[in-house]
Amino acid sequence: MAFLSEGLQAQVLNLLPEEERKMLQQQLEIIVNTRYSINEEEITKNVAALSAPVFGAKGKVIGAISISGPVFRA
């Protein structure tokens, strides 16, 4: 979602309550600046994940890559 067009991003964010929207916007800004995202037990207990966009020759996102594993190996 961090690399969607501003219009699509706004459509999704406008569906959220204001507090949640602000928090997500901050997280998306961090993801855009660092070019990766970390998930530590946010969805599944004892599982962590790292994901990043894959950019094409013209600088557009053409895919994504992700890896996950148990937290105790991190």
Predicted model as a PDB file, atoms N, CA, C, CB and O in Angstrom, pLDDT in the B-factor column:
MODEL        1                                                                  
ATOM      1  N   MET A   1       0.815  -1.185   0.000  1.00 90.00           N  
ATOM      2  CA  MET A   1       0.000   0.000   0.000  1.00 90.00           C  
ATOM      3  C   MET A   1       0.868   1.261   0.000  1.00 90.00           C  
ATOM      4  CB  MET A   1      -0.932  -0.009   1.198  1.00 90.00           C  
ATOM      5  O   MET A   1       0.445   2.308  -0.490  1.00 90.00           O  
ATOM      6  N   ALA A   2       2.067   1.160   0.545  1.00 93.00           N  
ATOM      7  CA  ALA A   2       2.941   2.328   0.649  1.00 93.00           C  
ATOM      8  C   ALA A   2       3.312   2.897  -0.712  1.00 93.00           C  
ATOM      9  CB  ALA A   2       4.198   1.968   1.408  1.00 93.00           C  
ATOM     10  O   ALA A   2       3.614   4.086  -0.818  1.00 93.00           O  
ATOM     11  N   PHE A   3       3.294   2.079  -1.746  1.00 93.00           N  
ATOM     12  CA  PHE A   3       3.723   2.527  -3.062  1.00 93.00           C  
ATOM     13  C   PHE A   3       2.573   2.668  -4.055  1.00 93.00           C  
ATOM     14  CB  PHE A   3       4.739   1.576  -3.607  1.00 93.00           C  
ATOM     15  O   PHE A   3       2.802   2.762  -5.261  1.00 93.00           O  
ATOM     16  N   LEU A   4       1.337   2.683  -3.553  1.00 90.00           N  
ATOM     17  CA  LEU A   4       0.178   2.953  -4.400  1.00 90.00           C  
ATOM     18  C   LEU A   4       0.151   4.428  -4.773  1.00 90.00           C  
ATOM     19  CB  LEU A   4      -1.134   2.548  -3.687  1.00 90.00           C  
ATOM     20  O   LEU A   4       0.808   5.249  -4.133  1.00 90.00           O  
ATOM     21  N   SER A   5      -0.598   4.756  -5.792  1.00 89.00           N  
ATOM     22  CA  SER A   5      -0.768   6.166  -6.145  1.00 89.00           C  
ATOM     23  C   SER A   5      -1.458   6.883  -4.981  1.00 89.00           C  
ATOM     24  CB  SER A   5      -1.596   6.321  -7.470  1.00 89.00           C  
ATOM     25  O   SER A   5      -2.142   6.258  -4.171  1.00 89.00           O  
ATOM     26  N   GLU A   6      -1.269   8.198  -4.911  1.00 90.00           N  
ATOM     27  CA  GLU A   6      -1.882   8.974  -3.828  1.00 90.00           C  
ATOM     28  C   GLU A   6      -3.400   8.828  -3.821  1.00 90.00           C  
ATOM     29  CB  GLU A   6      -1.504  10.450  -3.954  1.00 90.00           C  
ATOM     30  O   GLU A   6      -4.019   8.780  -2.758  1.00 90.00           O  
ATOM     31  N   GLY A   7      -3.998   8.757  -5.009  1.00 93.00           N  
ATOM     32  CA  GLY A   7      -5.443   8.616  -5.099  1.00 93.00           C  
ATOM     33  C   GLY A   7      -5.952   7.316  -4.507  1.00 93.00           C  
ATOM     34  O   GLY A   7      -6.909   7.316  -3.733  1.00 93.00           O  
ATOM     35  N   LEU A   8      -5.322   6.211  -4.863  1.00 93.00           N  
ATOM     36  CA  LEU A   8      -5.735   4.910  -4.321  1.00 93.00           C  
ATOM     37  C   LEU A   8      -5.463   4.831  -2.826  1.00 93.00           C  
ATOM     38  CB  LEU A   8      -5.007   3.768  -5.047  1.00 93.00           C  
ATOM     39  O   LEU A   8      -6.268   4.297  -2.063  1.00 93.00           O  
ATOM     40  N   GLN A   9      -4.320   5.369  -2.419  1.00 93.00           N  
ATOM     41  CA  GLN A   9      -3.982   5.363  -1.002  1.00 93.00           C  
ATOM     42  C   GLN A   9      -5.033   6.146  -0.214  1.00 93.00           C  
ATOM     43  CB  GLN A   9      -2.571   5.959  -0.774  1.00 93.00           C  
ATOM     44  O   GLN A   9      -5.470   5.706   0.849  1.00 93.00           O  
ATOM     45  N   ALA A  10      -5.440   7.307  -0.735  1.00 93.00           N  
ATOM     46  CA  ALA A  10      -6.446   8.128  -0.061  1.00 93.00           C  
ATOM     47  C   ALA A  10      -7.784   7.401   0.046  1.00 93.00           C  
ATOM     48  CB  ALA A  10      -6.631   9.449  -0.802  1.00 93.00           C  
ATOM     49  O   ALA A  10      -8.467   7.501   1.065  1.00 93.00           O  
ATOM     50  N   GLN A  11      -8.157   6.675  -1.001  1.00 94.00           N  
ATOM     51  CA  GLN A  11      -9.421   5.925  -0.970  1.00 94.00           C  
ATOM     52  C   GLN A  11      -9.426   4.923   0.168  1.00 94.00           C  
ATOM     53  CB  GLN A  11      -9.659   5.203  -2.305  1.00 94.00           C  
ATOM     54  O   GLN A  11     -10.420   4.799   0.884  1.00 94.00           O  
ATOM     55  N   VAL A  12      -8.339   4.216   0.340  1.00 93.00           N  
ATOM     56  CA  VAL A  12      -8.254   3.209   1.407  1.00 93.00           C  
ATOM     57  C   VAL A  12      -8.197   3.885   2.772  1.00 93.00           C  
ATOM     58  CB  VAL A  12      -7.014   2.304   1.207  1.00 93.00           C  
ATOM     59  O   VAL A  12      -8.923   3.504   3.690  1.00 93.00           O  
ATOM     60  N   LEU A  13      -7.338   4.882   2.904  1.00 94.00           N  
ATOM     61  CA  LEU A  13      -7.168   5.552   4.197  1.00 94.00           C  
ATOM     62  C   LEU A  13      -8.451   6.235   4.660  1.00 94.00           C  
ATOM     63  CB  LEU A  13      -6.043   6.576   4.112  1.00 94.00           C  
ATOM     64  O   LEU A  13      -8.724   6.278   5.860  1.00 94.00           O  
ATOM     65  N   ASN A  14      -9.238   6.765   3.736  1.00 94.00           N  
ATOM     66  CA  ASN A  14     -10.477   7.453   4.105  1.00 94.00           C  
ATOM     67  C   ASN A  14     -11.531   6.517   4.681  1.00 94.00           C  
ATOM     68  CB  ASN A  14     -11.043   8.160   2.906  1.00 94.00           C  
ATOM     69  O   ASN A  14     -12.518   6.979   5.253  1.00 94.00           O  
ATOM     70  N   LEU A  15     -11.340   5.235   4.543  1.00 95.00           N  
ATOM     71  CA  LEU A  15     -12.270   4.263   5.111  1.00 95.00           C  
ATOM     72  C   LEU A  15     -12.005   4.020   6.597  1.00 95.00           C  
ATOM     73  CB  LEU A  15     -12.181   2.948   4.349  1.00 95.00           C  
ATOM     74  O   LEU A  15     -12.830   3.427   7.291  1.00 95.00           O  
ATOM     75  N   LEU A  16     -10.849   4.482   7.082  1.00 95.00           N  
ATOM     76  CA  LEU A  16     -10.439   4.207   8.457  1.00 95.00           C  
ATOM     77  C   LEU A  16     -10.814   5.351   9.395  1.00 95.00           C  
ATOM     78  CB  LEU A  16      -8.936   3.959   8.518  1.00 95.00           C  
ATOM     79  O   LEU A  16     -10.938   6.498   8.967  1.00 95.00           O  
ATOM     80  N   PRO A  17     -10.994   5.033  10.670  1.00 96.00           N  
ATOM     81  CA  PRO A  17     -11.184   6.096  11.664  1.00 96.00           C  
ATOM     82  C   PRO A  17      -9.925   6.981  11.705  1.00 96.00           C  
ATOM     83  CB  PRO A  17     -11.485   5.487  13.085  1.00 96.00           C  
ATOM     84  O   PRO A  17      -8.829   6.517  11.391  1.00 96.00           O  
ATOM     85  N   GLU A  18     -10.084   8.243  12.090  1.00 94.00           N  
ATOM     86  CA  GLU A  18      -8.991   9.223  12.020  1.00 94.00           C  
ATOM     87  C   GLU A  18      -7.720   8.774  12.751  1.00 94.00           C  
ATOM     88  CB  GLU A  18      -9.457  10.539  12.597  1.00 94.00           C  
ATOM     89  O   GLU A  18      -6.621   8.895  12.210  1.00 94.00           O  
ATOM     90  N   GLU A  19      -7.863   8.264  13.957  1.00 95.00           N  
ATOM     91  CA  GLU A  19      -6.692   7.843  14.739  1.00 95.00           C  
ATOM     92  C   GLU A  19      -5.931   6.721  14.035  1.00 95.00           C  
ATOM     93  CB  GLU A  19      -7.123   7.383  16.144  1.00 95.00           C  
ATOM     94  O   GLU A  19      -4.703   6.747  13.945  1.00 95.00           O  
ATOM     95  N   GLU A  20      -6.673   5.746  13.543  1.00 95.00           N  
ATOM     96  CA  GLU A  20      -6.069   4.624  12.827  1.00 95.00           C  
ATOM     97  C   GLU A  20      -5.408   5.104  11.526  1.00 95.00           C  
ATOM     98  CB  GLU A  20      -7.134   3.545  12.524  1.00 95.00           C  
ATOM     99  O   GLU A  20      -4.325   4.644  11.165  1.00 95.00           O  
ATOM    100  N   ARG A  21      -6.071   6.029  10.832  1.00 95.00           N  
ATOM    101  CA  ARG A  21      -5.555   6.578   9.577  1.00 95.00           C  
ATOM    102  C   ARG A  21      -4.216   7.280   9.800  1.00 95.00           C  
ATOM    103  CB  ARG A  21      -6.570   7.556   8.961  1.00 95.00           C  
ATOM    104  O   ARG A  21      -3.277   7.085   9.028  1.00 95.00           O  
ATOM    105  N   LYS A  22      -4.126   8.093  10.849  1.00 95.00           N  
ATOM    106  CA  LYS A  22      -2.886   8.816  11.150  1.00 95.00           C  
ATOM    107  C   LYS A  22      -1.749   7.855  11.460  1.00 95.00           C  
ATOM    108  CB  LYS A  22      -3.097   9.770  12.326  1.00 95.00           C  
ATOM    109  O   LYS A  22      -0.621   8.047  11.004  1.00 95.00           O  
ATOM    110  N   MET A  23      -2.052   6.823  12.237  1.00 94.00           N  
ATOM    111  CA  MET A  23      -1.036   5.836  12.584  1.00 94.00           C  
ATOM    112  C   MET A  23      -0.535   5.104  11.330  1.00 94.00           C  
ATOM    113  CB  MET A  23      -1.597   4.827  13.604  1.00 94.00           C  
ATOM    114  O   MET A  23       0.667   4.905  11.159  1.00 94.00           O  
ATOM    115  N   LEU A  24      -1.458   4.712  10.468  1.00 94.00           N  
ATOM    116  CA  LEU A  24      -1.085   4.006   9.252  1.00 94.00           C  
ATOM    117  C   LEU A  24      -0.296   4.916   8.311  1.00 94.00           C  
ATOM    118  CB  LEU A  24      -2.332   3.468   8.548  1.00 94.00           C  
ATOM    119  O   LEU A  24       0.656   4.461   7.677  1.00 94.00           O  
ATOM    120  N   GLN A  25      -0.671   6.183   8.210  1.00 94.00           N  
ATOM    121  CA  GLN A  25       0.069   7.121   7.361  1.00 94.00           C  
ATOM    122  C   GLN A  25       1.512   7.259   7.835  1.00 94.00           C  
ATOM    123  CB  GLN A  25      -0.619   8.499   7.353  1.00 94.00           C  
ATOM    124  O   GLN A  25       2.426   7.337   7.014  1.00 94.00           O  
ATOM    125  N   GLN A  26       1.726   7.288   9.134  1.00 95.00           N  
ATOM    126  CA  GLN A  26       3.084   7.362   9.676  1.00 95.00           C  
ATOM    127  C   GLN A  26       3.880   6.107   9.322  1.00 95.00           C  
ATOM    128  CB  GLN A  26       3.044   7.550  11.203  1.00 95.00           C  
ATOM    129  O   GLN A  26       5.045   6.191   8.934  1.00 95.00           O  
ATOM    130  N   GLN A  27       3.245   4.952   9.459  1.00 94.00           N  
ATOM    131  CA  GLN A  27       3.918   3.697   9.125  1.00 94.00           C  
ATOM    132  C   GLN A  27       4.245   3.633   7.635  1.00 94.00           C  
ATOM    133  CB  GLN A  27       3.047   2.499   9.526  1.00 94.00           C  
ATOM    134  O   GLN A  27       5.322   3.172   7.259  1.00 94.00           O  
ATOM    135  N   LEU A  28       3.328   4.089   6.788  1.00 95.00           N  
ATOM    136  CA  LEU A  28       3.555   4.071   5.346  1.00 95.00           C  
ATOM    137  C   LEU A  28       4.713   4.997   4.961  1.00 95.00           C  
ATOM    138  CB  LEU A  28       2.275   4.482   4.600  1.00 95.00           C  
ATOM    139  O   LEU A  28       5.498   4.673   4.070  1.00 95.00           O  
ATOM    140  N   GLU A  29       4.815   6.133   5.624  1.00 95.00           N  
ATOM    141  CA  GLU A  29       5.914   7.060   5.355  1.00 95.00           C  
ATOM    142  C   GLU A  29       7.264   6.418   5.687  1.00 95.00           C  
ATOM    143  CB  GLU A  29       5.730   8.358   6.163  1.00 95.00           C  
ATOM    144  O   GLU A  29       8.234   6.574   4.946  1.00 95.00           O  
ATOM    145  N   ILE A  30       7.313   5.705   6.795  1.00 96.00           N  
ATOM    146  CA  ILE A  30       8.545   5.002   7.181  1.00 96.00           C  
ATOM    147  C   ILE A  30       8.890   3.951   6.139  1.00 96.00           C  
ATOM    148  CB  ILE A  30       8.395   4.345   8.576  1.00 96.00           C  
ATOM    149  O   ILE A  30      10.052   3.822   5.752  1.00 96.00           O  
ATOM    150  N   ILE A  31       7.902   3.204   5.684  1.00 95.00           N  
ATOM    151  CA  ILE A  31       8.126   2.159   4.684  1.00 95.00           C  
ATOM    152  C   ILE A  31       8.648   2.758   3.379  1.00 95.00           C  
ATOM    153  CB  ILE A  31       6.828   1.374   4.425  1.00 95.00           C  
ATOM    154  O   ILE A  31       9.570   2.209   2.776  1.00 95.00           O  
ATOM    155  N   VAL A  32       8.077   3.863   2.941  1.00 94.00           N  
ATOM    156  CA  VAL A  32       8.531   4.509   1.707  1.00 94.00           C  
ATOM    157  C   VAL A  32       9.986   4.971   1.856  1.00 94.00           C  
ATOM    158  CB  VAL A  32       7.614   5.712   1.351  1.00 94.00           C  
ATOM    159  O   VAL A  32      10.782   4.822   0.929  1.00 94.00           O  
ATOM    160  N   ASN A  33      10.330   5.530   3.017  1.00 96.00           N  
ATOM    161  CA  ASN A  33      11.684   6.030   3.228  1.00 96.00           C  
ATOM    162  C   ASN A  33      12.725   4.925   3.375  1.00 96.00           C  
ATOM    163  CB  ASN A  33      11.711   6.899   4.445  1.00 96.00           C  
ATOM    164  O   ASN A  33      13.849   5.067   2.895  1.00 96.00           O  
ATOM    165  N   THR A  34      12.361   3.826   4.034  1.00 96.00           N  
ATOM    166  CA  THR A  34      13.320   2.736   4.256  1.00 96.00           C  
ATOM    167  C   THR A  34      13.304   1.704   3.135  1.00 96.00           C  
ATOM    168  CB  THR A  34      13.026   2.050   5.576  1.00 96.00           C  
ATOM    169  O   THR A  34      14.262   0.949   2.965  1.00 96.00           O  
ATOM    170  N   ARG A  35      12.207   1.675   2.364  1.00 96.00           N  
ATOM    171  CA  ARG A  35      12.018   0.731   1.258  1.00 96.00           C  
ATOM    172  C   ARG A  35      11.821  -0.712   1.716  1.00 96.00           C  
ATOM    173  CB  ARG A  35      13.199   0.797   0.331  1.00 96.00           C  
ATOM    174  O   ARG A  35      12.002  -1.641   0.929  1.00 96.00           O  
ATOM    175  N   TYR A  36      11.451  -0.905   2.988  1.00 96.00           N  
ATOM    176  CA  TYR A  36      11.102  -2.248   3.453  1.00 96.00           C  
ATOM    177  C   TYR A  36      10.141  -2.136   4.630  1.00 96.00           C  
ATOM    178  CB  TYR A  36      12.376  -3.050   3.856  1.00 96.00           C  
ATOM    179  O   TYR A  36       9.956  -1.061   5.200  1.00 96.00           O  
ATOM    180  N   SER A  37       9.537  -3.258   4.981  1.00 96.00           N  
ATOM    181  CA  SER A  37       8.588  -3.304   6.087  1.00 96.00           C  
ATOM    182  C   SER A  37       8.884  -4.525   6.957  1.00 96.00           C  
ATOM    183  CB  SER A  37       7.125  -3.342   5.562  1.00 96.00           C  
ATOM    184  O   SER A  37       9.241  -5.593   6.458  1.00 96.00           O  
ATOM    185  N   ILE A  38       8.731  -4.344   8.245  1.00 94.00           N  
ATOM    186  CA  ILE A  38       8.949  -5.439   9.202  1.00 94.00           C  
ATOM    187  C   ILE A  38       7.637  -5.709   9.934  1.00 94.00           C  
ATOM    188  CB  ILE A  38      10.097  -5.090  10.221  1.00 94.00           C  
ATOM    189  O   ILE A  38       6.911  -4.783  10.298  1.00 94.00           O  
ATOM    190  N   ASN A  39       7.353  -6.961  10.137  1.00 93.00           N  
ATOM    191  CA  ASN A  39       6.175  -7.389  10.879  1.00 93.00           C  
ATOM    192  C   ASN A  39       6.669  -8.351  11.953  1.00 93.00           C  
ATOM    193  CB  ASN A  39       5.091  -8.062   9.936  1.00 93.00           C  
ATOM    194  O   ASN A  39       7.179  -9.428  11.645  1.00 93.00           O  
ATOM    195  N   GLU A  40       6.516  -7.959  13.207  1.00 92.00           N  
ATOM    196  CA  GLU A  40       6.913  -8.826  14.314  1.00 92.00           C  
ATOM    197  C   GLU A  40       5.680  -9.200  15.128  1.00 92.00           C  
ATOM    198  CB  GLU A  40       7.975  -8.133  15.211  1.00 92.00           C  
ATOM    199  O   GLU A  40       5.221  -8.430  15.972  1.00 92.00           O  
ATOM    200  N   GLU A  41       5.160 -10.373  14.867  1.00 91.00           N  
ATOM    201  CA  GLU A  41       4.009 -10.922  15.582  1.00 91.00           C  
ATOM    202  C   GLU A  41       2.749 -10.064  15.457  1.00 91.00           C  
ATOM    203  CB  GLU A  41       4.354 -11.090  17.033  1.00 91.00           C  
ATOM    204  O   GLU A  41       1.875 -10.137  16.321  1.00 91.00           O  
ATOM    205  N   GLU A  42       2.638  -9.259  14.411  1.00 87.00           N  
ATOM    206  CA  GLU A  42       1.448  -8.425  14.246  1.00 87.00           C  
ATOM    207  C   GLU A  42       0.233  -9.246  13.832  1.00 87.00           C  
ATOM    208  CB  GLU A  42       1.708  -7.337  13.218  1.00 87.00           C  
ATOM    209  O   GLU A  42      -0.895  -8.921  14.202  1.00 87.00           O  
ATOM    210  N   ILE A  43       0.461 -10.299  13.070  1.00 85.00           N  
ATOM    211  CA  ILE A  43      -0.656 -11.115  12.593  1.00 85.00           C  
ATOM    212  C   ILE A  43      -0.667 -12.481  13.274  1.00 85.00           C  
ATOM    213  CB  ILE A  43      -0.580 -11.285  11.070  1.00 85.00           C  
ATOM    214  O   ILE A  43      -1.714 -12.962  13.706  1.00 85.00           O  
ATOM    215  N   THR A  44       0.508 -13.098  13.363  1.00 90.00           N  
ATOM    216  CA  THR A  44       0.615 -14.439  13.930  1.00 90.00           C  
ATOM    217  C   THR A  44       1.656 -14.449  15.043  1.00 90.00           C  
ATOM    218  CB  THR A  44       0.979 -15.469  12.837  1.00 90.00           C  
ATOM    219  O   THR A  44       2.778 -13.977  14.857  1.00 90.00           O  
ATOM    220  N   LYS A  45       1.283 -14.981  16.186  1.00 92.00           N  
ATOM    221  CA  LYS A  45       2.184 -15.065  17.328  1.00 92.00           C  
ATOM    222  C   LYS A  45       3.423 -15.882  16.957  1.00 92.00           C  
ATOM    223  CB  LYS A  45       1.464 -15.691  18.546  1.00 92.00           C  
ATOM    224  O   LYS A  45       3.323 -16.912  16.290  1.00 92.00           O  
ATOM    225  N   ASN A  46       4.588 -15.410  17.395  1.00 94.00           N  
ATOM    226  CA  ASN A  46       5.883 -16.075  17.197  1.00 94.00           C  
ATOM    227  C   ASN A  46       6.358 -16.094  15.749  1.00 94.00           C  
ATOM    228  CB  ASN A  46       5.802 -17.482  17.698  1.00 94.00           C  
ATOM    229  O   ASN A  46       7.236 -16.884  15.402  1.00 94.00           O  
ATOM    230  N   VAL A  47       5.796 -15.237  14.895  1.00 95.00           N  
ATOM    231  CA  VAL A  47       6.223 -15.159  13.494  1.00 95.00           C  
ATOM    232  C   VAL A  47       6.615 -13.717  13.170  1.00 95.00           C  
ATOM    233  CB  VAL A  47       5.091 -15.655  12.532  1.00 95.00           C  
ATOM    234  O   VAL A  47       5.888 -12.775  13.486  1.00 95.00           O  
ATOM    235  N   ALA A  48       7.783 -13.562  12.530  1.00 94.00           N  
ATOM    236  CA  ALA A  48       8.250 -12.254  12.072  1.00 94.00           C  
ATOM    237  C   ALA A  48       8.424 -12.317  10.558  1.00 94.00           C  
ATOM    238  CB  ALA A  48       9.592 -11.843  12.781  1.00 94.00           C  
ATOM    239  O   ALA A  48       8.648 -13.388   9.993  1.00 94.00           O  
ATOM    240  N   ALA A  49       8.320 -11.158   9.907  1.00 95.00           N  
ATOM    241  CA  ALA A  49       8.464 -11.116   8.450  1.00 95.00           C  
ATOM    242  C   ALA A  49       9.129  -9.809   8.030  1.00 95.00           C  
ATOM    243  CB  ALA A  49       7.086 -11.269   7.755  1.00 95.00           C  
ATOM    244  O   ALA A  49       9.045  -8.790   8.715  1.00 95.00           O  
ATOM    245  N   LEU A  50       9.785  -9.879   6.892  1.00 96.00           N  
ATOM    246  CA  LEU A  50      10.406  -8.718   6.270  1.00 96.00           C  
ATOM    247  C   LEU A  50       9.966  -8.720   4.820  1.00 96.00           C  
ATOM    248  CB  LEU A  50      11.978  -8.742   6.403  1.00 96.00           C  
ATOM    249  O   LEU A  50      10.018  -9.757   4.160  1.00 96.00           O  
ATOM    250  N   SER A  51       9.530  -7.569   4.312  1.00 96.00           N  
ATOM    251  CA  SER A  51       9.111  -7.504   2.914  1.00 96.00           C  
ATOM    252  C   SER A  51       9.640  -6.219   2.289  1.00 96.00           C  
ATOM    253  CB  SER A  51       7.565  -7.579   2.792  1.00 96.00           C  
ATOM    254  O   SER A  51       9.896  -5.230   2.976  1.00 96.00           O  
ATOM    255  N   ALA A  52       9.795  -6.260   0.973  1.00 97.00           N  
ATOM    256  CA  ALA A  52      10.305  -5.107   0.237  1.00 97.00           C  
ATOM    257  C   ALA A  52       9.742  -5.116  -1.175  1.00 97.00           C  
ATOM    258  CB  ALA A  52      11.852  -5.107   0.206  1.00 97.00           C  
ATOM    259  O   ALA A  52       9.481  -6.179  -1.737  1.00 97.00           O  
ATOM    260  N   PRO A  53       9.555  -3.928  -1.749  1.00 97.00           N  
ATOM    261  CA  PRO A  53       9.097  -3.859  -3.138  1.00 97.00           C  
ATOM    262  C   PRO A  53      10.235  -4.197  -4.084  1.00 97.00           C  
ATOM    263  CB  PRO A  53       8.532  -2.464  -3.460  1.00 97.00           C  
ATOM    264  O   PRO A  53      11.409  -4.044  -3.746  1.00 97.00           O  
ATOM    265  N   VAL A  54       9.876  -4.654  -5.262  1.00 97.00           N  
ATOM    266  CA  VAL A  54      10.850  -4.889  -6.334  1.00 97.00           C  
ATOM    267  C   VAL A  54      10.570  -3.827  -7.397  1.00 97.00           C  
ATOM    268  CB  VAL A  54      10.745  -6.375  -6.934  1.00 97.00           C  
ATOM    269  O   VAL A  54       9.454  -3.728  -7.908  1.00 97.00           O  
ATOM    270  N   PHE A  55      11.579  -3.045  -7.718  1.00 96.00           N  
ATOM    271  CA  PHE A  55      11.427  -1.957  -8.672  1.00 96.00           C  
ATOM    272  C   PHE A  55      11.930  -2.369 -10.048  1.00 96.00           C  
ATOM    273  CB  PHE A  55      12.169  -0.714  -8.188  1.00 96.00           C  
ATOM    274  O   PHE A  55      12.944  -3.056 -10.168  1.00 96.00           O  
ATOM    275  N   GLY A  56      11.218  -1.946 -11.076  1.00 96.00           N  
ATOM    276  CA  GLY A  56      11.624  -2.196 -12.451  1.00 96.00           C  
ATOM    277  C   GLY A  56      12.617  -1.135 -12.918  1.00 96.00           C  
ATOM    278  O   GLY A  56      12.986  -0.240 -12.159  1.00 96.00           O  
ATOM    279  N   ALA A  57      13.038  -1.244 -14.156  1.00 97.00           N  
ATOM    280  CA  ALA A  57      14.033  -0.341 -14.734  1.00 97.00           C  
ATOM    281  C   ALA A  57      13.575   1.119 -14.731  1.00 97.00           C  
ATOM    282  CB  ALA A  57      14.354  -0.771 -16.152  1.00 97.00           C  
ATOM    283  O   ALA A  57      14.405   2.026 -14.686  1.00 97.00           O  
ATOM    284  N   LYS A  58      12.271   1.349 -14.780  1.00 95.00           N  
ATOM    285  CA  LYS A  58      11.748   2.723 -14.808  1.00 95.00           C  
ATOM    286  C   LYS A  58      11.416   3.249 -13.411  1.00 95.00           C  
ATOM    287  CB  LYS A  58      10.505   2.787 -15.684  1.00 95.00           C  
ATOM    288  O   LYS A  58      10.831   4.324 -13.276  1.00 95.00           O  
ATOM    289  N   GLY A  59      11.786   2.500 -12.375  1.00 92.00           N  
ATOM    290  CA  GLY A  59      11.561   2.946 -11.007  1.00 92.00           C  
ATOM    291  C   GLY A  59      10.187   2.672 -10.450  1.00 92.00           C  
ATOM    292  O   GLY A  59       9.874   3.106  -9.342  1.00 92.00           O  
ATOM    293  N   LYS A  60       9.358   1.961 -11.192  1.00 92.00           N  
ATOM    294  CA  LYS A  60       8.003   1.618 -10.723  1.00 92.00           C  
ATOM    295  C   LYS A  60       8.048   0.254 -10.022  1.00 92.00           C  
ATOM    296  CB  LYS A  60       6.976   1.596 -11.921  1.00 92.00           C  
ATOM    297  O   LYS A  60       8.867  -0.606 -10.349  1.00 92.00           O  
ATOM    298  N   VAL A  61       7.156   0.085  -9.062  1.00 94.00           N  
ATOM    299  CA  VAL A  61       7.066  -1.198  -8.373  1.00 94.00           C  
ATOM    300  C   VAL A  61       6.466  -2.220  -9.330  1.00 94.00           C  
ATOM    301  CB  VAL A  61       6.213  -1.082  -7.068  1.00 94.00           C  
ATOM    302  O   VAL A  61       5.393  -2.010  -9.896  1.00 94.00           O  
ATOM    303  N   ILE A  62       7.180  -3.334  -9.500  1.00 96.00           N  
ATOM    304  CA  ILE A  62       6.706  -4.398 -10.394  1.00 96.00           C  
ATOM    305  C   ILE A  62       6.402  -5.685  -9.635  1.00 96.00           C  
ATOM    306  CB  ILE A  62       7.742  -4.675 -11.478  1.00 96.00           C  
ATOM    307  O   ILE A  62       5.921  -6.657 -10.217  1.00 96.00           O  
ATOM    308  N   GLY A  63       6.682  -5.686  -8.340  1.00 96.00           N  
ATOM    309  CA  GLY A  63       6.434  -6.874  -7.538  1.00 96.00           C  
ATOM    310  C   GLY A  63       6.880  -6.639  -6.109  1.00 96.00           C  
ATOM    311  O   GLY A  63       7.168  -5.512  -5.709  1.00 96.00           O  
ATOM    312  N   ALA A  64       6.932  -7.710  -5.352  1.00 96.00           N  
ATOM    313  CA  ALA A  64       7.370  -7.627  -3.956  1.00 96.00           C  
ATOM    314  C   ALA A  64       8.003  -8.949  -3.564  1.00 96.00           C  
ATOM    315  CB  ALA A  64       6.183  -7.280  -3.007  1.00 96.00           C  
ATOM    316  O   ALA A  64       7.745  -9.992  -4.165  1.00 96.00           O  
ATOM    317  N   ILE A  65       8.827  -8.877  -2.554  1.00 97.00           N  
ATOM    318  CA  ILE A  65       9.463 -10.086  -2.023  1.00 97.00           C  
ATOM    319  C   ILE A  65       9.316 -10.049  -0.508  1.00 97.00           C  
ATOM    320  CB  ILE A  65      10.982 -10.187  -2.451  1.00 97.00           C  
ATOM    321  O   ILE A  65       9.345  -8.985   0.109  1.00 97.00           O  
ATOM    322  N   SER A  66       9.160 -11.222   0.073  1.00 96.00           N  
ATOM    323  CA  SER A  66       8.957 -11.293   1.514  1.00 96.00           C  
ATOM    324  C   SER A  66       9.531 -12.597   2.047  1.00 96.00           C  
ATOM    325  CB  SER A  66       7.457 -11.173   1.867  1.00 96.00           C  
ATOM    326  O   SER A  66       9.575 -13.612   1.351  1.00 96.00           O  
ATOM    327  N   ILE A  67       9.962 -12.543   3.282  1.00 96.00           N  
ATOM    328  CA  ILE A  67      10.441 -13.740   3.960  1.00 96.00           C  
ATOM    329  C   ILE A  67       9.901 -13.711   5.382  1.00 96.00           C  
ATOM    330  CB  ILE A  67      12.008 -13.826   3.946  1.00 96.00           C  
ATOM    331  O   ILE A  67       9.804 -12.647   5.993  1.00 96.00           O  
ATOM    332  N   SER A  68       9.554 -14.862   5.899  1.00 95.00           N  
ATOM    333  CA  SER A  68       9.038 -14.925   7.271  1.00 95.00           C  
ATOM    334  C   SER A  68       9.605 -16.140   7.964  1.00 95.00           C  
ATOM    335  CB  SER A  68       7.493 -14.964   7.289  1.00 95.00           C  
ATOM    336  O   SER A  68      10.061 -17.086   7.322  1.00 95.00           O  
ATOM    337  N   GLY A  69       9.570 -16.105   9.258  1.00 93.00           N  
ATOM    338  CA  GLY A  69      10.071 -17.221  10.041  1.00 93.00           C  
ATOM    339  C   GLY A  69       9.721 -17.047  11.505  1.00 93.00           C  
ATOM    340  O   GLY A  69       9.169 -16.021  11.903  1.00 93.00           O  
ATOM    341  N   PRO A  70      10.040 -18.044  12.298  1.00 94.00           N  
ATOM    342  CA  PRO A  70       9.743 -17.965  13.721  1.00 94.00           C  
ATOM    343  C   PRO A  70      10.584 -16.888  14.400  1.00 94.00           C  
ATOM    344  CB  PRO A  70       9.980 -19.317  14.386  1.00 94.00           C  
ATOM    345  O   PRO A  70      11.744 -16.683  14.042  1.00 94.00           O  
ATOM    346  N   VAL A  71      10.007 -16.211  15.365  1.00 91.00           N  
ATOM    347  CA  VAL A  71      10.675 -15.131  16.075  1.00 91.00           C  
ATOM    348  C   VAL A  71      11.929 -15.611  16.776  1.00 91.00           C  
ATOM    349  CB  VAL A  71       9.736 -14.504  17.074  1.00 91.00           C  
ATOM    350  O   VAL A  71      12.919 -14.882  16.828  1.00 91.00           O  
ATOM    351  N   PHE A  72      11.913 -16.812  17.312  1.00 83.00           N  
ATOM    352  CA  PHE A  72      13.078 -17.281  18.081  1.00 83.00           C  
ATOM    353  C   PHE A  72      14.320 -17.437  17.225  1.00 83.00           C  
ATOM    354  CB  PHE A  72      12.765 -18.602  18.747  1.00 83.00           C  
ATOM    355  O   PHE A  72      15.409 -17.604  17.774  1.00 83.00           O  
ATOM    356  N   ARG A  73      14.206 -17.390  15.906  1.00 69.00           N  
ATOM    357  CA  ARG A  73      15.374 -17.453  15.023  1.00 69.00           C  
ATOM    358  C   ARG A  73      15.886 -16.061  14.641  1.00 69.00           C  
ATOM    359  CB  ARG A  73      15.031 -18.237  13.762  1.00 69.00           C  
ATOM    360  O   ARG A  73      16.956 -15.932  14.046  1.00 69.00           O  
ATOM    361  N   ALA A  74      15.132 -15.041  14.978  1.00 53.00           N  
ATOM    362  CA  ALA A  74      15.509 -13.670  14.599  1.00 53.00           C  
ATOM    363  C   ALA A  74      16.671 -13.159  15.420  1.00 53.00           C  
ATOM    364  CB  ALA A  74      14.327 -12.732  14.756  1.00 53.00           C  
ATOM    365  O   ALA A  74      17.111 -12.026  15.227  1.00 53.00           O  
TER     366      ALA A  74                                                      
ENDMDL                                                                          
END                                                                             
